Amino acid sequence: MERSLDISINNISKIEQFDFKDVSVVTFLNLSSNVISHVEDRAFLHLDPYNSFFNTIRCVFQDFEGLKEEIAS
C-alpha cells in the first residue's frame, strides 16, 4: 500500500507524542490539514485542529514509527 505526505513528517515540528496501546497521539506545530495528501489504511486516523491560535494540530496514528520509516525510504 502506498502512503504519501506532501512533506516529510520528519520536517514537521513534532512537539509531543503519547503512545497508548496500538496508537500514537502526536501533536504538531504549524501543520495544516492540506499537508496530508493521502494516507492509506493503518497510518492516519484523525486530524484535530484544537488550538488555531498557535496553529497546533493533534493527530492519531496507528504504527507512527512504521509510517515515518516508509516515508524516509
Long-range contacts (C-beta under 8 A, 24 or more apart in sequence): 1-40, 1-41, 2-38, 2-40, 3-38, 3-39, 3-40, 3-41, 3-43, 3-67, 3-70, 3-71, 4-37, 4-38, 4-39, 4-71, 5-35, 5-36, 5-37, 5-39, 5-71, 6-34, 6-35, 6-36, 6-37, 7-35, 8-71, 8-72, 9-67, 9-68, 9-71, 10-68, 10-71, 10-72, 15-56, 17-64, 22-62, 22-63, 23-60, 23-61, 23-62, 24-60, 24-61, 24-62, 24-64, 24-65, 25-58, 25-59, 25-60, 26-58, 26-59, 26-60, 26-61, 26-64, 27-56, 27-57, 27-58, 27-59, 28-56, 28-57, 28-58, 28-59, 29-54, 29-55, 29-56, 30-55, 31-55, 31-57, 31-59, 32-57, 33-57, 39-67, 43-67
